[in-house]
Amino acid sequence: MTINVLVVDDSALMRKVLTNVLNDCTGVRVTDAARNGKEALKLINKNVPDIITLDVEMPIMNGLETLRAIKEFHSIPVIMLSSKTNEETTFKALELGAEDFIEKPVAISQNWDYFKTELAKRIKVYFHKEQAPDDKIAKTELKITSCLEERKQTLKAIVIGASTGGPKALVSIIQSLSENLTVPVFIVQHMPENFTASFAHRLNTLASVPVEEAKDGQRVLPGKVYLAPGGKHLVLDGNKMRLTKQPKRHSVRPAVDYLFETASTVYGKDTVGIILTGMGKDGAEGCAAIKQQEGYIITQDRQTSTVYGMPRAVVDRGLSDQTASLTEIADILYEMTR
């Protein structure tokens, strides 16, 4: 199957480069390119693409206006292309229905290979999602309340890991936390540097509890949510957080494993770990550490995961105590924190 892509960007150079890059990817073909949102909407009506790459800043119709118009009439996946100066707009786009975002290279000569690889991977994942058996959802629904009260009484910390599709999922998760939250929540989301501060700020405006980017040496306070900054690992050291530049793990920094492993040491069996959508297997070793301390692990299901890579790595190792949809995970967190 060939994946047909519509490229929307006001830069003629970027449209050409993106077209060349994507046409070089096996199974991907750019069928149209538009220089603004108005052109894009006309092209969609003539030739509906399988996926759209959408620039954030454009004349006539900017990225947000275009995204709203697309999502009003179509269910086409949209990946936002963003620069470091458009973080807030990028996260607003995720709330409006964009599936994901990727950071544009500052210049053609900088980080271009990484950008090409990531863009191709993000496009292809939307057409290789595995489907879970229907009976798995029914079993999950029966399990939702089975252990909540027991875990709720002794809960000391919640740790969350996510990657591709995570920003959108985390908006739903964080909004579910009760304003009566009495334990700290720590999050590792694979995200470029400079984007995490804006993402933390965005989550803070949407949540009923304080959300902030973690700082080195900062004391952990109950009732707060801490997001690992891009480019640094978040590790827990007693009642303080440490940010390190240790080598990348699974080719990422921050890595979920570092957070989960140190959380298991600090909070032991009173830790709840949650693995959300994402490519790869980051978080599996960390979940093993939490399970060794008799903590509890929840994984997002296939149907609601943008990419069922990280959750599957945990499930395949027999480390998941509960598999649930994104909505069910939100309900679980509300019940455990209210």
N, C-alpha and C positions, 0 to 999 in steps of 0.2 A: 504494500500500500504506500502511495506517495502522499506525503503531508504537504498540503498547499498553504503557503504563508503569504500574508499581506504585510508589507513593511510600510510603516508610517513614520516619516521623519522629515523635518523641514530642511535638513542639510542634504544637498545633492550628493556630496561626497559620502556621507554616512549611508544614504540609500544605496549607492553603488557598492560600497564596501560590504554592507549587510547582505545585499543580493548575491554578491560573489561568494561570500562566506557560506551562506545557507545553501546555495546551489551546489557547493562542493561537498555538502553532507549527503551521505547515502540515504535515500528515501525522503529527502526534503527538496521542495521546489518553491521558489518565489514566483507567484503567479501575477502579482501586482505590486506597485509601489506608489505611495501617495505622499505629497509634501505637506499636507495639513489634514485636519479632521474632516473638513467639508468634502474634500476629494475622496477621503477614505470611505465615507458613508455612501457616496455614489458608487464606488467600486464594489463595495460589499453587496449592494442591491443588484449589481450586474453579475457578480461572480463570487459567491459566498466562500470564503477561505476556511481552512480547518483551524487556523490559529493566526493571531495578529501580534506583531511586535509594535509597540506604541511609544513614541517619544513623549516625554512629559511636557516640555516647553515647545510650543509651536504657535505661529500666528493664525489668525482667523478663528480657529477652534483649537484650544489647548488640549492637553492630554486628558484632563478631568472631564471637560465638556464632551469630548469625543467618546470617552469611556461610558459616560452616562447614556449617551445616545445609542451606543452599540448594545449595551446591556438592556436597554428598554425593549429592544425588538429581537435580539439574538442571544444565544447561549454560547457564542464562540469564545474559547479561551483567549485571554489577553495577557501578554507579558510586557510590563512597563520597562522602558530603557531610561535609566535615571542617572544624573550626575550628582556629585556630592553637594551641590548647591540646591538640590530639589528634594531633600529628604522628606520634609513634611508633606509635600504634594504626593510623593510616592506612597506614603502610608495612608493618605486619604484615598488614593486610588485602590489600594487593597480593600479598604472598607466599602468602596463602591462596587467591588466585584472583580477586580483584576486578580488573576490567579497567582502571579508572582512578579518579581522585579529582578533586574540585573543591572549592575553598575557599568556605565559606559567608561571605556578607557579615556583618560584625560587627553591622550594623543595617540595617533595610530601606532606609534613606535613603542608605547608603554602598555604592558600587560595584555597585549593583543591576543597572544596564544591562549591565555587563560580565558579571556572573554569569549573567544570562538568556541572553545571546548564547553564552557558553561552554557552558552546560548544553545548550542546544538543539543546538549543533554536535557535542558529545560523544555525545549520544544518536543523532543521525542517522548518524554515521560507521559505526556497526556494521551498518548496513543498506544501505550503498553501497560496499562493498568490491569492488574489481575483481579478477577472477581472472586469474592468469597461465597461459600455456599449459603443459601438463605437460612438454613437452620442455625447457623452460627450466631446470627443476630438475635434469634429467639432465645438462645441459651444465655447470651449476654444480658438481655433484658431481665431474665429471671435472677441474675446474680447481682444486680446493681446494689441492692440494699443489704445484702447478706452479711457484710462485715463492717459496715459503716460505723455503727455505734461503738463497737469494740475498738476500732482504730482511732475513732474521734477522741475518745477519752484520754489516750496516751500520746496523741500526735504531737511531734515537736518541730517538724520541718517538712516542706514539700519542695521537691526538686523537679524541674521540667527541662526536657531536651527536645529540640526541634531543628529542622533544616528546611529543605525545599517545601514551600507551602506553609511553613511555620508562622510567618508574620500574620497571615490572615487567620490561621487557627488560634493563635495566641490572643487575638482581639476577643474572640468568643470566650476563651478560657479565663482571661483576666477579668472580664466583665461579670463572670459568674461568682467571683470571690465575694463572700459576705463582708459587709462593713464591720462585722464583729470578729474578723480574723485575728487570732491570737498567736499565730506562729509565723515565722519568716518563710517566704517563698523565694526560691532562687531559680533563675532561668538562664540557660545557654541556648541561644539562637544563632546558627551559622549566618553571619552577616558581615559585610565589609566594614572596615573602620570608618568612623564618622557618621555611620547610619544608626548605630545603636543609641547614641544620645538622643537623637530625634525620635527614635522608636520608643524609648523609655518615656519621653515627654508625651508622646501621643497616647501611649497606654495609660499614663497618669491622668490624662484628661477624660478618659473613658471609664476608668475603674472607680470603685467606691473606696479603695484603699490606696495609700501612697505607693507609687512606682518610681524607681529611680535607677540610673546606671550605677553599678557597683564601683566603689573606690578602694584603692589599696590601703589596707590598715583600718578600714572602716569597721566600727563595731556593729554587730548584727542586732537588730531590734525586732521584737515580735510585731506582727501586724503590718509588715512592710514587704514589698516585692522588689527584688534586686535583679537587674539584668546585666549579664556579663558584657563588658565592652568588646567591640570588634578588635581583633589583633592581640588579645590577651586572654590567658586562661584564668578562670575564676576558681580558686580553691578556698576551702574553709579551714580555719586554724583556730580551734576553740570558739570563742565568741567574736572572732574577727574574720574579715575577708582579706585574702591576698590575691593580687593580680600578678601573674608571672609571664615571662616571655620564654618559657620552656619550649622545646621543639614542638612543632605541629604534630598532632596525633590524628591519624586518618586524614592527613593533608589539610587539617583545619585548626584554626586558633581563633576563638576559644573552642575547646573540645568538651563534649558532654561528659565523657569518661572521667576527666579530672574532677569535675564538680561532684559527680555521683560518688566516686570513690572516697573523697574527703568527707562528704556528707555522711556516708556510712560509718566513718570513724567517729565523727562528732556526735551524731544523733542515733546511731545504732538501729535497733528494731523499731524505733518510733519515727522512722523516715518513710515517706511515701514518694516513690519515683514515678514520673509519667513520661513516656516516650511518645512524641507526636510524629507526624509526617516528616519524611526526609529520605534522601538518598544515602546509601552506604550503611555502615554498621556502628557508627559512633553511638555510644551509650550502652552497648551490650555488656562490655566489661564492667562498667559502672553499675549496671543493674545486678550483675553477678555479685559484686561487692555488697550491695544493699541486701540482696537475698541471703548472703552468708551471715549477715547480722539479723536475719529474720524480719527485715523490712518488707514493704508491700509495693508491688510493681503493677502499673496500669499501662496498657498499650492501646494506641488508636487503631481502629479496625481498617480493613482494606478499603471499604466503600467510601469512607470519608477522608482517607489519606490522599493527598495529591500524589505522593510517592510512598509506597508501602515497603520501603527499604529498611529504615531504622527500626520501626516496630517489628517487622518480620524477623530481623536478626535476633531480637529479644525472644520472640515467640518460638523460633526454631530451636533455641537453646533451652526451652522449657522454663524460662525465667519469669514469664508473665503470669500474674495472679488473676488478671482480669483484662479482657479485650472489650473495648467499648467504642461507640461512635463518638464523634466530637461533642454532640449534644449531650450524650450520656455522661461523658467525662465532665462537662460543665455542671451537670446536675450533681454528680458525685462530689465535686469540689464545693459546691454550694452547701450541700448537706454536711460536709466535713468541717466547714469553716464558719457556719452560722451559729 
